[in-house]
Structure formats: C-alpha cells, structure tokens
C-alpha cells in the first residue's frame, strides 16, 4: 500500500478473508491529485493505457478539509487485503472522494456523461452507464461493505466508511465507467478501422483478465459480453489486416515484377537512349516508393533490375563509343573535302569545277556526322570555298553576258545590211555575202537564247544567194544537152530490147526491159526540162 492508499477518508478495498488493518487509521496526509488518464490517450496504437483499478488497491480523493479529516479519523477504517497484489496488476492511482468533496449523484452523471455515452458504430452488446443508477448494480451494507451484483451473486469490492452509502456506490460506479469507457474506445477504433487490431485485442484481454476481481460497481455481465465482442471483432480485424497485408505485398511484388520486365525489355531492345534512360530513372523512383515486399523477393527482383540497368548502360556506352569513332572518321574525311574545295575556289574551269563541287557535296553527305563543333566549323569553310568559286564564276559570266549582248546588237546591224543584198548581179551578191560572213565570225558569240534567231536570219540570206547561183549554173551547163541525148538513146535501146523479147515470147525479159525504159524516160524528161528553162 502507498501512503495515498492510507490517507484519511479513503475507502478501503475489501478482501473476503481479510481483517481491518489498524495501521490504516492515520493522520491526514497531503495527497497528490493526479488526473485520471483520458480515454483518448489510450488504445491499441501504443499510447498510454487508461487507468484500471486492480484488486487490493484503493485510490485517494482530493485532500479533505480539517473538519472532514477529524470525522474521517473517527468513522473510516480500511480493510487491507491479506496480501498485496502483484505490481503488474496495479493500475494508475485514482482519487477517492471524502464526504465533504463528493458531489451529488446527479452531478457525477453530468460530468461523466460525454465520455461514457460516446457514439458506438457497431451493433454489438451495449453496456449501461453505471454512474447513472449505481444502486441497480450494487449496494452498501450496514458495516460499509460495498457489493457488486454479478451473474453468480454478490461480490464484495470494498468498504465505504466515511459518508453516505450512495456516495460509496457512486465512487465504485465511476471506476466501472472508466473501464467501460476504455472498452468502448477499443470498440469504436475497431469499428472505424483506425489503430492496430492486434494491440486492441491485447488491451481487451488485459481488461478481461482483471474483470473478475475488479473493484467496481456496474453491469459486469454486459461489460464481459462487450469485451468478448471486442475480442471477436479484433480477431476478425487481425485476419483482415493480415489478408490486406498479403494482398498489398502481392500487389507490390506484381508491380515490381512489371517494372523489372519493362526494364529488361528496354535494356535488350531500345535504341532510344535518352527516352529509355529517362524511363529507367522513373522506374527507379517508383521502385523506391513500393513497400511491403519481403526481403528475399525484393533482393531477387532488385538484382534483375540492377542487371537490366547495367546491360542498358553497357549498350548505350558501346553505342556512343562507336559513334565517337565514326564521328572522328567523318571529321577526318570532311577535312580532306574542305581542303579540296578551298583549292578549287580559284579555278576558272567553270564546267569541270562546278561538276566537282556537286560531287564533293555528295561525298560530304556520305561522310556522316562529325562532332558538332567540328562539323559546324568544317561546314562553314566548305560553304565559304564553294561560294567563292560560284561568286567568281557569276562575276565572269556577268561580264561575258554584257559582251555577248553587245555582239548580238552588232550582228543585228550586220543582218540588216545582209538582208538588203540583191541577186540581180549574182557575182556582186556573192561578194557582199562573203564580206558579211567574215564580219559575222569576227564579232564573236552572242547570248545563248539569241543564237537560233540570229543564225536563222543569216541562213535565210545565204539560201537566197545559193538558190540564184544554182539556177544560173543549170542554165549555163554545156553538158545538159549531151545528157539529154544520152538519156534518149538509152530509152530507145531498152524499148528495142523489150520488143524483141516480146516477139520471142520471153515475157519476163520484155517486162524488165520496159521497166528500165520507163526509168530512163523519166530522167530524159528532167534533162529536157533543164535545157528548156535555160
């Protein structure tokens, strides 16, 4: 027993075989006044357990006044148990009230009603609030012994020597309400799904074990049924939590398996290096958020994921190493092309050099990409050399085009003069045309688009002079008459052969001779026509 248990005016706990302890009557002591633990500070989540009365313990009330202390010295005695209960069964000490400080029963109910009547969301057995009607659940006999009614009959729970019996019943009823409040809190947490159902079962079992000897007055049968209900629900909740953990674990394992398979596919197949690398980093971030996988399975999946990342990094590293080698080769080749382009930039072999520049452009594209900085620098040099050549050629061509335009103007003037040549005097016409042709060649080239026009006009003049010369030759040709006489003789010869063959009955030879005679007759007609037109 503590000093608080022996304070003046305290209610002694009753043990069925115990005798009053004379040492219980003592001088008043300045008792501490600790507050009873609030139900909201206890429960299955590891918070501090609510206070629970244990057999053989009594809890002191507020310190009495001097007058009530004197009355307590004379009226109150305490019955100590035969032996002190184990320390593990002792609950936090509550405060008993002396007659001077205990409020009327109606006030006690009013002050405890909020905690005792908290809403319950389940449909299990309900327990009445003992402090509402303590006389229903117990009594105080003439000697001050306090009894609680149970299914097996009455059981002594303590002794009340100082004050009215109703105050003693109210005191032990409040103790009952404290236990009931704790049980209702456990039931409420189970119904709402908050807290740890395993811890709730442990707390409920602890209350159940101490209920048979609890020094309380109240509906012990209903409270026992309520505790059984809480234990049953806690068992169901424990199984549900276990099942939920298993489902969560299976889901976590399945998700990590999906991430591993995706990572392995990326590692073996993907060539989108940036996209795949970003995706692997996202997978790693998600991996870290997935919990609940057992250590062995997690390590196996992690080894696969880590291997996939290593495989991807090796492939990517090998790819970029090859790319670096290719770009170094491309850089060397493009340097050669740039040097050749710079040498050709001063060439005046326009056609050949322009064709070579086209070939260099194709070779540049076939060389591939060099490192970006080098590629940009080399390309600027290549373009500069190419632009220099074509700018030089354009300047030359512009100068030549101006010269050709002037040549075209001179030839137009020359044609105007040539087109005035007459053929009345053929020798003079021939001489004039010959001079025009000499001056034509001396003038030189004209623009390409004017060549056909100007050459056509000159050929027209030349054709006119040539036609007049041919006609004069035909008129003055001494052999024309001789050719006509020769043609006439040949016609007569073939006609004579045809007549002889037909007379001899050789039809085939006759037809051949007649055909040859007809051919020579045509030539004779042409020769006679030439002679006639002179």
Buried (B, 14 or more C-beta within 10 A) or exposed (E): BEEBBBBBBBBBBBBEEBEBBEEBBBEBBEBEEBEBBEBEEBBBEEEEBBBBBBBBBBBBBBBBEEEBBEBBBEBBBBBBBEEEBEEEBBBBBBBBBBBBBBEEBEEBBEEBBEBBEBEBEBEBBBBBBBBBBBBBBBBBEEEBBBBBBBEEEEBBBBBBBBBBBBBBBBBBBBBBBBBBBBBBBBBBBBBEEEBBBBBBBEBBBBBBEBBEBBBBBBBBBBBBBBBBBBBBBBEEBBEEBEEEEEEBBEEBBEBBEEBBEBBBEBBEEBEEBEEBBEBBEEBBEEBEEBEBBEEEBBEBBBEBBEBBBEBBEEBBEEEEEEEEEBBEEBBEBBBEBBEBBBEBBEBEEBEEBBEBBEEBBEBBEEBBEBBEEBBEBBBEBBEEBBEBBBEBBEEEEEEEEEEBEEBBEBBBEBBEEBEEBEBEEBEEBBEBBEEBBEBBEEBEEBBEEBEEEBBEBBEEBBEBBEEBBEBBEBEEBEEBBEBBEBBBEBBEBBBEBBEEBBEEEBEEBBEBBBEBBEEBBEBBEEBBEBBEEE
